[in-house]
Amino acid sequence: MTQFDFNLLGRAAMRLMSPGGRRGLSILIYHRVLPQPDPLFPGEVDCVEFERQMQLVKACCNVLPLPEAVARARAGTLPPRAACITFDDGYADNATNALPILRRLGLHATFFVATGFLNGGRMWNDTIIEMVRAAPDQIDASALGYPVHATRTIEEKRAAVPALIMQLKYVPMEERLEQVNRLVQSTGLALPDDLMMTTAQVRELHEGGMEIGGHTVNHPILARLPLDAARREIATGKAELETMIGQPLRLFAYPNGKPRQDYLPEHVALARELGFEAAVSTAWGRSDNTDLFQLPRFTPWDRDRLRFMARLARNLSFEAERV
């Protein structure tokens, strides 16, 4: 099947899956774009796959900058098959790998950056991942009340990563960081310090025409914080990024982003109060103009082109969850 055939099929699929010409908006979420496939995460997007996906999205959707999509949703003028591209957290490969591909294809993306990990920091889940990757035999978490996780084979490592992350994910933030640090110290392993962007790379994205959005400082689960602490996280992250790029931030992404589990109505109110124009969650479904501070997003994970386009189309067929 030629690229031309794929383009026609993609447009046809989007029309079929969008009854009555519904002008919903699909917002895609990415985190990383790896230079090559990672045996530990075979489903993670690398440069080749990301470029292929962006070609498909460009072929079957009207790709808009997220700020423009927000304005057009508010005005009721979204085009059919509207789509936006977003990245969360602030990984360095967003600048080194994703940006050149986006530029080459003439596409725009919004990058939601957690400022506390820039310039040599590392998110706690990446600490777990890199620790498991480097561990030759096992990760002994028994001192923290968790099991011993074998890490001899790639299969054991793949099982250990999600097990450790789920054990720690909803532990209060400061306690979780303390436990992760204790675990790393117990292994004596040296871990990478270049996973996240530098301030210069954030500016490079901005100067390259991309949108920078807020994502707090430390990427906490807002629903687990006192409201004053949540306000500080959102406001401080916003102020730090505005200083970096010399421009007001317009958009915000709730960390983790699940309605009622990770953020609550009071956090939606905070995003409004702090001057954002819109905010995004990680609930699946189409966006419209009903609530610009809970715009849903999704990740079509299929590597097969037909299934990727079908999932992209299907996302327009149901309403997203909101608080």
N, C-alpha and C positions, 0 to 999 in steps of 0.2 A: 504494500500500500504506500502510495506516494505521500509527501508532505501536503500536497494539495488536497488529496482525499481525506487526510486527517483533519485539515482545516474545515472542510465541508461537513464532515461527520461531527466535529466538535460543535459547530454552530447549530446543526440540526438537533444534537442532543440537548443543548442548552434551551432551545425553543420548546422541545417536547417536555422537558422537566420544569418549565416555568409556565404554568397554566395561565392562559389569558394574557400573555405578554407581561406578566408581573415584573416590575422594575426593581427587584431586590438587588442587594449588594453583597457579594461574597468577599470576605477579607481573609486572606491566607496568612498563616503564622509559620515562620521559620525561626530557628535558633542559630544553627551553625551551617556553614558550607565548607566541608572538609576538602583538603587538596586531593586526597585519594580515599578510596573505601577504607573503613576502619573494621578490622576483624571482630573487635569487641562489640561494635554496633553496626552490623551489616545493613540495617535499614536507614542509617543516617545519610543525609543527602551530601554528596560530594559535588565537585565542580561540574563534572560531566552530566550528572543527573539533574542538578539545579538548572543548568542551561537548557536542557531538554524540557524540563517542566515549564520554564519561563517562555520558551518558544510555543508550547501548547497553550499556555494561558493567554499569551499575546494573540494567538491565532483564533481562539474561540471566545474571547472576552474583550470588553472595552475596559482596558486597564487605566485607572485614574490614580493620581496622587491622593492619599487619604484626606488631606485637608479639603481638596476640591470635592471629593465624594461626600464629605460631611456637609459642605455648603449646598451641594446639589440635592442631597437627601432632605435637607431643611427646606429647600425651595420646591421640592417635588419634581425635580428635573433630571433624576438619574437616568442614564441611558439603559437600554436592555443589556443584560449580561455584564453589568458593571462589576469590576473586581479591583481589589487593592492588595498590595504585597506589604507584609510587615515582618520585622525581626524583633525578638525579645532578648533582653539581658545585656548585650554589649560585647559579644565575642570578637576577638581580633580578626578572625577570618571573615567577618562581615565586611571589613574594610579591604583585606588583602585578596579575598576570593569572590565574594558576592558583588562588590561594587563594580569591578571591571566587567562582569557579565551583564549587570543591569545597564551599565553605560553602553555596552556594545549593542544591546537590544533596544536601547532607547526607552527603558522602563524606569519607573520611580518607585521607591520603597520608603517606608517609615521605620526608623530604628528606635525602639524603646530601650533606654539605657539605665541600668541600675548603677549609680555613680560610685557606690562604695567599693566596687571591685576593679575600677579602672587603675591603670598604671601599676600593674604587678599583683593585683589581688586575685582572688579565686573564689568562686561560689562554693558553698559547702558541698553541694551534690557533685561538683567537679572534683573536689578533694576526695570524695569517696571513689569516684570513677578512676581517677589517676592512681590512687592508693591500691585499688584492686588490680589495675593494669600492671603496676610495678611489683606487686606481691608475688614472690616465687611459689609459696606453698599454701599459706592460709592467712586469713585475717581473724585474729582472736579478739572478739568483742565481748568475751565473757565478763571482763571487769566492769563493763557497763550494763550487765544484765542481759546481753544479747548472745546469740549463738556464735560458735566458731564457723567461719565460712571458708571452705576449701577454694584454692585459687591456682591449682596446678595446671589445669587445662583451660582452653578458651571457653568451653562449655560451662565449667565451674565458675569462671570469672563472670560470664554472662548471667548466671544465676545469682551470684553474690551481689552484684551492683544493685538491682532493683530491691533485693531483700533488705540490704542495709539502708537504702534510701527510704523505703517505706517504714522501716523501724524508727527512723529519725525525723521524718518529714513534718509531723505535727507535734513534735516536742517544742516547747517554747523556745523562741529564737536564741536567746543568750545561752540557755542550757544546751541547746542543740550544738551551737558553735563550740562550747566547752567540751562536749562529748566527742565531737569530731576531732578537735585538736588533741585531746588525750589519746584518741585512737591512732592518729598519725604519729604522735610522739612515741607510742608504744612499738610501732613498726620500725622506726628509724629510717624510713624511706625518704628520699629527696624527690619532691614533686615539682612540676613545671610552674613557672610564674609568668608565663606569657600568653595565657589563654584569652585574657580579656583585652579590650582596646586600651590604648593610651589616650590621653587628652588630645594629642595631635591627630589621632585617627578619627576621633569623634568630629573634630573640626574638618578633617578631610571629607567625611561623609557629607557634612553640612555644605561645605564649599563645592562639593560635587553635585549639588542640587537635591540631595536627599533630605527628608524631614527627620528631625530628632525629637523624640517624645520622652516624657517622664515615665519612670518605672520604680520610683522610690530610691532610697540609698542602699539599704541592705536586703531588699527583696523579701520582706517579711510577709507572712500571711496576715493581712490587715485585720481579719475577723478575730484573730487571737491577741490583738494588741489593745491596750486602753486607747480611747479615741484621741487623746492628746498626743500619744506616741505615734499613732497613725498619721495625724496631721503633720507632725514633725518630719516623718519619713517622706511624705509626699511633697511637702513644701521645700524641704532642704534639697531633695533630689532635683526638684524643678529649678531652684535658685542656682544650684551648682552648674547645671547644664546651660542655663541662660547666660551665666558668666562665661562659660567655655565658648559658646557660639555667638554671643553678642546679640541675641534675639529672643523675644518671648517664646516660651513653649506653648503650643496650642493643643497638644494631644497627650493623653495619659493611658497607660495600660495597667490594670490591676494585677499585681503579682499572683502567679498561679491562675487566678482569674475565673474560678468557678463560682457562679452566683450562689449565695447563701452559705457556701462552705468556705470560700476564701475572701469574699467581700460581702458587705451588707448595705442596706439603704443609706446608712450614715456615711459610708465611704463614697457613695455616689454623690451625696450632698457635699462632701469635702472637695471632690474633684471640681464641682461647680463653683464652690466658694473660693477656691484657690486660683480661679481664672482660666482653667482649661476650657476649650471649646467643645470637646468631646472626649469620650473614654471608651476603651475596648475591653472585652472580657475574653474568656476562652470557651464560652458556650457555642455549640454548633448552631447553624441556621442562617437564614438570610437577615440582612439588616434593612431597615427602612427608616422612615423619619419619625417613628413613634418614641424612641428614647435614644438620643445621640450620646448619652453617657453610659450606655450598656450595649455598644455595638458588638455583636457576636463575631467570632473568628473560628477558623477550623484549619486542619492540616490534612489535605488529601495525600495519603501515604502510598498509594498504589504506584508501582513501577511500570506496570503495563499501561500503554498510552490510552487504550480504550477505557479501561477501568478508571484511570485517573480523570479523564474527561467526564465519565458517567458520574463519579462521585462529586466532582465539581458542580455538575448540573443538579444533582440530587440535593445539594446543600440549599438550593433556592426553594425547595418544595416544602419546608417546614419552618414553623416559628421557633425562635430561640428562647431559651429559658432566661428569665430576668428575676431580680429580687423584688 
